[in-house]
Amino acid sequence: MRLEPLYRLRFTYPHGWAVGLEGGWQQHFYLADGRCEGEISGRFRGANFPLRRTEDGPFLPLLHGVIETDDEGTVLFECRGYGRAYPAGRRQIVGYVFHVSDYPRYQRLNDTVCACLGEVRAATDPGDSPELVLDVAELIWEPIAP
């Protein structure tokens, strides 16, 4: 197997809410707005419903969204994984991404698995949303050697 870079996604959360749960868990909800650049380029909008196990623990993202591509296609997006609580100011993201599209250029992604890694970059101005940056790469199947 190998990874082929697909695109870089940058987004912020202009709106978000959170509630505390028993045992220190937290449930969050964020609206996302941003942009992809690469083999898929376009506007990204989505919603994340991450669960956080403790105040200092990892997030478990449940991010669904849409990429409105520059060539007028539509690509639906799902991402899960871990938003790690470290390092401060540039927290790590690791996960997987699925895509679905009926646009001919992107239909090949309908049965692919993509890996992602990224960062949650602290906002420069207090009160602003952090910027999230994800590099998404297609996992390419290759025959297993005998």
C-alpha positions as CSV (number, residue, x, y, z in Angstrom):
1,M,0.0,0.0,0.0
2,R,1.0,3.6,-0.4
3,L,-0.4,7.1,0.1
4,E,-1.0,9.6,-2.7
5,P,-1.6,13.2,-1.7
6,L,-5.1,14.3,-2.6
7,Y,-5.6,17.8,-1.1
8,R,-5.1,20.2,1.8
9,L,-8.1,21.3,3.7
10,R,-8.1,24.5,5.8
11,F,-11.1,25.5,7.8
12,T,-12.3,27.4,10.9
13,Y,-15.3,27.0,13.2
14,P,-17.3,30.3,13.0
15,H,-19.9,28.8,15.4
16,G,-19.7,26.2,18.1
17,W,-21.4,24.9,21.2
18,A,-20.5,22.4,24.0
19,V,-22.2,20.7,26.9
20,G,-20.6,18.9,29.8
21,L,-21.5,15.3,30.4
22,E,-21.1,12.9,33.4
23,G,-17.6,11.7,34.2
24,G,-16.0,14.8,32.7
25,W,-17.0,13.9,29.1
26,Q,-18.0,16.7,26.8
27,Q,-20.1,16.8,23.6
28,H,-19.4,19.6,21.1
29,F,-21.0,20.8,17.9
30,Y,-19.2,23.1,15.4
31,L,-20.1,24.5,12.0
32,A,-17.1,24.5,9.7
33,D,-16.2,26.8,6.8
34,G,-13.0,26.6,4.6
35,R,-11.3,25.6,1.4
36,C,-9.6,22.6,-0.2
37,E,-6.6,22.9,-2.6
38,G,-5.1,20.1,-4.6
39,E,-6.6,17.4,-6.8
40,I,-9.9,18.5,-5.3
41,S,-10.2,22.3,-5.0
42,G,-13.2,24.2,-3.7
43,R,-15.2,25.5,-0.8
44,F,-15.7,23.3,2.2
45,R,-18.6,23.5,4.6
46,G,-19.4,21.0,7.3
47,A,-20.5,20.2,10.8
48,N,-18.5,18.4,13.5
49,F,-20.1,16.6,16.4
50,P,-17.0,15.6,18.4
51,L,-17.0,13.8,21.8
52,R,-14.2,14.6,24.2
53,R,-13.5,12.1,26.9
54,T,-12.1,14.6,29.5
55,E,-11.2,18.3,29.6
56,D,-7.6,17.5,28.7
57,G,-8.2,14.4,26.6
58,P,-8.6,13.8,22.9
59,F,-11.5,14.7,20.7
60,L,-13.2,12.0,18.7
61,P,-14.4,13.9,15.6
62,L,-17.5,13.1,13.6
63,L,-17.1,15.6,10.8
64,H,-19.5,15.6,7.8
65,G,-19.3,18.1,5.1
66,V,-19.5,19.0,1.4
67,I,-16.8,20.3,-1.0
68,E,-18.3,22.5,-3.7
69,T,-15.5,22.1,-6.3
70,D,-14.2,24.8,-8.5
71,D,-15.2,22.7,-11.5
72,E,-18.8,22.7,-10.3
73,G,-18.8,19.2,-8.8
74,T,-20.1,18.2,-5.4
75,V,-18.1,15.8,-3.1
76,L,-19.6,14.7,0.2
77,F,-17.0,14.2,3.0
78,E,-16.8,12.2,6.2
79,C,-13.9,12.2,8.6
80,R,-13.3,10.4,11.9
81,G,-10.2,9.8,14.0
82,Y,-8.5,11.6,16.9
83,G,-7.9,15.2,17.7
84,R,-5.1,14.8,20.1
85,A,-4.7,17.3,23.0
86,Y,-1.0,17.9,22.3
87,P,1.2,19.8,21.5
88,A,-0.3,23.1,22.8
89,G,-1.0,25.6,20.1
90,R,-0.7,23.0,17.3
91,R,-2.7,20.0,18.4
92,Q,-2.4,16.9,16.2
93,I,-5.2,15.3,14.1
94,V,-5.0,11.8,12.7
95,G,-7.8,10.0,11.0
96,Y,-9.5,8.7,7.9
97,V,-11.8,10.3,5.3
98,F,-14.4,8.9,3.0
99,H,-15.8,10.7,-0.1
100,V,-18.9,10.3,-2.2
101,S,-19.7,12.1,-5.5
102,D,-21.8,11.7,-8.6
103,Y,-19.5,14.1,-10.5
104,P,-17.6,12.0,-13.1
105,R,-14.1,13.4,-12.2
106,Y,-14.5,12.4,-8.5
107,Q,-16.6,9.2,-8.7
108,R,-13.5,7.1,-8.4
109,L,-13.3,8.2,-4.8
110,N,-16.6,6.5,-3.9
111,D,-14.9,3.3,-2.8
112,T,-11.5,4.7,-1.6
113,V,-10.2,5.1,1.9
114,C,-8.1,8.2,2.6
115,A,-5.8,8.9,5.5
116,C,-5.5,12.4,7.0
117,L,-3.2,14.1,9.4
118,G,-3.3,17.7,10.5
119,E,-3.1,20.4,13.1
120,V,-5.5,22.5,15.2
121,R,-3.6,25.8,15.1
122,A,-4.3,28.3,17.9
123,A,-6.0,31.5,16.8
124,T,-3.8,34.6,16.8
125,D,-6.6,36.8,18.2
126,P,-8.4,35.9,21.4
127,G,-12.0,35.0,20.6
128,D,-11.3,33.8,17.1
129,S,-11.6,30.2,16.0
130,P,-8.5,28.1,15.7
131,E,-7.5,27.1,12.1
132,L,-7.7,23.4,11.3
133,V,-5.4,22.1,8.6
134,L,-5.7,18.6,7.2
135,D,-3.6,16.9,4.5
136,V,-5.7,14.2,2.9
137,A,-4.1,11.3,1.0
138,E,-5.6,8.4,-0.9
139,L,-4.7,5.0,0.4
140,I,-3.7,3.0,-2.7
141,W,-4.2,-0.7,-2.7
142,E,-1.2,-2.8,-4.0
143,P,-0.9,-6.6,-4.1
144,I,0.6,-8.2,-1.1
145,A,3.9,-10.0,-2.0
146,P,3.7,-13.8,-1.7
